């Protein structure tokens, strides 16, 4: 006779059982030997449910502990070089059935019914992935959806729902949501396609998810450190944080930078003048990127000047990279993926009010995420840049300057590679330098030469597409 699932009479009993597994290697908990054959880390949760909680492996629509309405989720975190803790991956909630999901009311969806309450079981995923039997649970947390985050989560749901209702489920992207979103789930390559209700086109199978940055915030502020982080939104409001921020900043629409700098007592010559201005408009003391809302959404502030003709004043840079680090990084841990493809951005645009581009006035605020459809192109540029670094960067002297063979904006419309320093210095031969910069302006190549620091950039034409909301 098949063994019945254990029934837990209370939340306290369930948490006590979870605590009993802390510190015990998964391989010891597992009595079936199933973990030795595991090929998908996503199956680790099933093993923990079976071995620790006495629940048979299942694919039920209801929550794992139905009488308590609690779903069990086993999920990894990682320790960064600076010692801080970060979510290793998104928290996948449940598969989406486009045909039966309630696209009108989040509180009547399958994901809400199944995952309204979750017991999160955390393990340190920094260990070598080849040895899942050595993983141990280190903490757990009874997750309940946070009231102050619900307006943003509902806004995320509505954005996703609107795409589906337009018959565009095949165009869903992780960048659709700030906290809640969807991710592809299955084998991929067209093998996991599903019907959608408002179109004859099939769409890739996707799952509801809480995004990695949101899970990192939960880990750092509810599970482990429990730090107090400044919020932009001071009082609970029935609006997503993006709408509140947009309204607050755009209340100064039409005012020029000089007027705003004076009004908010910002030194216009400061390197951080633009960021300081936005911070003061929002009435916060910390950097915008370090606020609770921006950390949860993995969001970055970008202030852009648009010329009178509608073209951005300049290309838009990202952080400098070290050449030696680039050649050893994987795509999953790369700067390109983490700082561009996985980021959400808040763009604050100032547009020139005169044809001579002498006065820039606050124009609009726009929230934008890198589309999944463009990730292959970004990855291609990343790979090409790495290959050039590995094979030896070609330096060519031309009219008192030095040119490289990195991907340029002339042939790369989404992202390209360019110097990112005020002064340049190139070691064109061993100990022979060209340029007025210092060694501090350079990064060392694997072959030993020093050349001016570089970074990835969005070309002006691409930023214009963002500004025009044409991407």
Buried (B, 14 or more C-beta within 10 A) or exposed (E): EEEEBEEBEEBEEBBEBBEEBBEEBBBBBBEEEBBEEBEEBEBBBBBBBBBBBBBEEEEEEEBBBEEBBBBBBBBBBBEEEEEEBBBBBBBBBBBBEBEEBBBEEBEEBBBBBBBBBBBBBBBBBBBEEEEBBEBBBBBBBBBEBBEBBBBBBBBBBBBBBEBBBEBBBBBBBBBBBBBBBBBBBBEEEEEBEBEBBBBEEBBBBBBBBBBBBBBBBBBBBBBBEEEEBEBBBEEEEEBBBBBBBBEBBBEBEEEBBEBBBEEBEBEEEEEEBBBBBBBBBBEBEBBBBEBBBBBBBBBBBBBBBBBBEEEBBEBBBBEBBEBEEBBEBEBEEBBBBBBBBBBBBBBBBBBBBEEEBEBBBBBBBBBBBBBBEBBEEBBBBBEBBBEBBBEEBEBEEEEEEBEBBBBBBEEBBBBBBBBBBEEBBBBBEEEEBBBEBEEEBBBBBBEEBBBBBBBBBBBBEBBBBBBEEEB
